[in-house]
Amino acid sequence: MMTTAQLGAAIRARRRELGVTQNDVAMASGTGLRFIIDVEKGKPTCQTGKMLQVLQSLGLDVSVGIGSDRPPLGEAL
């Protein structure tokens, strides 16, 4: 399972790889600078919709897959 800190680090690394500022990402994704700062710090209270906008603006995507050690919800009951 990916943590918010790991996701934030991935976003920061991609932004730096692209050579853009936090402000550039905020403007491209329609969010505020403070939000981008919090995302990169791994703040766990970030809004999912905004997070997806940031990922899209950086050319990143999110995938959900099977493979966790934990059983699916239906099997856990």
C-alpha positions as CSV (number, residue, x, y, z in Angstrom):
1,M,0.0,0.0,0.0
2,M,1.3,3.4,-0.9
3,T,1.4,6.1,1.8
4,T,0.6,9.7,1.3
5,A,4.3,10.5,2.0
6,Q,5.4,8.1,-0.8
7,L,2.8,9.6,-3.2
8,G,4.0,13.1,-2.3
9,A,7.6,12.1,-2.9
10,A,6.7,10.7,-6.3
11,I,4.9,13.9,-7.3
12,R,7.8,16.0,-6.1
13,A,10.3,13.8,-8.1
14,R,8.2,14.1,-11.3
15,R,7.8,17.9,-10.9
16,R,11.5,18.3,-10.5
17,E,12.1,15.9,-13.5
18,L,9.9,18.1,-15.6
19,G,11.8,21.2,-14.3
20,V,8.6,23.0,-13.2
21,T,7.9,24.9,-10.0
22,Q,5.2,24.1,-7.4
23,N,3.4,27.2,-8.6
24,D,3.5,25.9,-12.2
25,V,1.9,22.7,-11.1
26,A,-0.8,24.6,-9.1
27,M,-1.7,26.7,-12.1
28,A,-1.7,23.7,-14.5
29,S,-3.9,21.6,-12.2
30,G,-6.3,24.3,-11.1
31,T,-5.3,24.1,-7.5
32,G,-3.5,26.5,-5.1
33,L,0.2,26.6,-4.2
34,R,-0.6,25.6,-0.6
35,F,-2.3,22.5,-1.8
36,I,0.8,21.5,-3.9
37,I,3.1,22.1,-0.9
38,D,0.9,19.9,1.3
39,V,0.7,17.2,-1.4
40,E,4.5,17.0,-1.7
41,K,4.8,16.9,2.1
42,G,2.5,13.9,2.2
43,K,-0.3,15.6,4.2
44,P,-2.9,12.9,4.6
45,T,-5.9,15.2,4.5
46,C,-5.6,16.1,0.8
47,Q,-8.7,15.9,-1.3
48,T,-8.7,13.0,-3.8
49,G,-10.2,15.0,-6.7
50,K,-7.5,17.7,-6.5
51,M,-4.8,15.0,-6.1
52,L,-6.0,13.4,-9.4
53,Q,-5.9,16.8,-11.1
54,V,-2.3,17.3,-10.0
55,L,-1.3,13.8,-11.1
56,Q,-2.9,14.4,-14.5
57,S,-1.2,17.7,-15.0
58,L,2.2,16.0,-14.4
59,G,1.4,13.2,-16.8
60,L,1.2,10.6,-14.0
61,D,-1.6,8.1,-13.4
62,V,-2.9,5.9,-10.7
63,S,-3.6,2.3,-11.0
64,V,-5.5,0.0,-8.7
65,G,-4.7,-3.6,-8.8
66,I,-5.0,-6.9,-7.1
67,G,-2.0,-8.2,-5.3
68,S,-2.2,-6.9,-1.7
69,D,-1.6,-9.4,1.1
70,R,-5.0,-8.4,2.5
71,P,-8.0,-10.2,1.3
72,P,-10.8,-8.3,-0.6
73,L,-13.4,-6.8,1.6
74,G,-16.0,-9.5,0.9
75,E,-13.6,-12.2,1.9
76,A,-12.6,-10.4,5.1
77,L,-16.2,-10.6,6.5
